[in-house]
Amino acid sequence: MQPLHQTAIVILNWNGKSYLEKFLPGIIKNSNDSAVYVADNNSTDDSVPFLRTNFPQIQIINIERNYGFAKGYNFALSKIVATYFIILNNDVEVSPGWLSPLIEHLKNNNVTAACQPKIMDLNRREYFEYAGAAGGFVDKLYYPFCRGRIFSCLEKDEGQYNDTCEIFWASGACMAVRSDVFFQFGGFDENFFAHQEEIDLCWRMKNAGYKIMYIPESVVYHKGAGTLAKSNPRKTYLNFRNSLIMVYKNLHFPKSCGIIVARLFLDGLAGMNFLVAGKLFDCIAIIRAHFSFYSGLNKWKRNVNKRNDLYLTGRISKSIVWGYFFRGRKTFGDYGV
């Protein structure tokens, strides 16, 4: 089937009328006449009537219930015929010229499956933003972090990450991906519901020999925590559980087993830290995450083959947990990468 569009910008929305009102005009203005879709995850606010009245040029995909990020995007993208998808959060402000560098890179580099822009903090515009910053990496235990962001420590952009480079994962806040590759790998794992499903998808694509890239000429500004607050125990649960699922799915046994055992200990320390900080429900969320992971082992579809561990550019050989909490290494450059 011939693509209907070269590029389709797809924004998943749930009760985000205020974000649509604020950010859609800039997206439309700065997106080179690309098709813009809003996939609405059964919002209970008046997002859809607002779009129909104020943005009749926007194509709306109505989803019958809130499927979360993973299934919501899988459903929406299955309805769109395009060469490239731009997966874009509803709380992202784009800058003039943001789109072309992403699409041009994909056009000129067939081995690249997905790429992301430089993601800056909307509220502190000189600083990188938590969900992607200057590209996603993982440490020796496969904990995710970013160039420009280690745990909650965000770096100021002083041009230190202005190089195009291969990364481990591209942010779901703003990701350009080849549609054929997206569907080849079955899209996002719907068991994840939300959080880290983009890392899992990128990992699966890397295991097949594709590259994931960071393109600094493209710049967007992300508000962050637009659907779930950073301190929400639901987010804590999903992040810890989904991170375990990724390791189990994408690494060979017994290596995956060793990583998971180490994670059990370190996640326990994280739970104790939450408890000491008075965040009881976040501590409980970590316990629930582990029980959910172990009880669901029969349904996490493993993605192991002879290429696993061969295409791990974007993984460092050090522990960010040890470096950050015990050695005071707060920036990406502190890890000698």
Secondary structure, 3 states (H helix, E strand, C coil): CCCCEEEEEEEEECCCHHHHHHHHHHHHHCCCCCEEEEEECCCCCCHHHHHHHHCCCCEEEECCCCCHHHHHHHHHHCCCCEEEEEEEECCEEECCCCHHHHHHHHHHCCCEEEEEEEEEECCCCCEECCCCCCCEEECCCCCEEECCEECCEECECCCCCCCCEEECECCCCEEEEEHHHHHHCCCCCHHHCCCCHHHHHHHHHHHCCCEEEEEEEEEEEECCCCCCCCCCHHHHHHHHHHHHHHHHHHCCCCHHHHHHHHHHHHHHHHHHHHHHCCCHHHHHHHHHHHHHHHHCCCCCCCCCCCCCCCCCCCECCCCHHHHHHHHCCCCHHHHCC
